[in-house]
């Protein structure tokens, strides 16, 4: 209609677009997420690590099973694993002083 001021643009912003995890949640399909959706298993190369390694994980981590972290730490020669009771995936945010103390202790060895 001539002289109309009605916009035809959508009121839904185009940015940010939903990422793979959001799309998977909406569709019910699983997906790989991460750096460029890499699907690369480097576990066979863990024994090649030759520098000190510290793994810190909360025992209530819902994102990464503790058994996975234990197996990973066991595969790295000389690695140290610290399990924080009652902490979740963000143990460094939940208990920053405790995690920082573990890291300072690790670097002072």
Secondary structure, DSSP 8 states (H G I E B T S, - for coil): -TT-----S-SS--SS---HHHHHHHHT-----SGGG-----GGGGGG--S--EEEEETT-SSS-HHHHHHHHHHSTT-EEEEETT--TTHHHHSHHHHHHHHHHHHH-
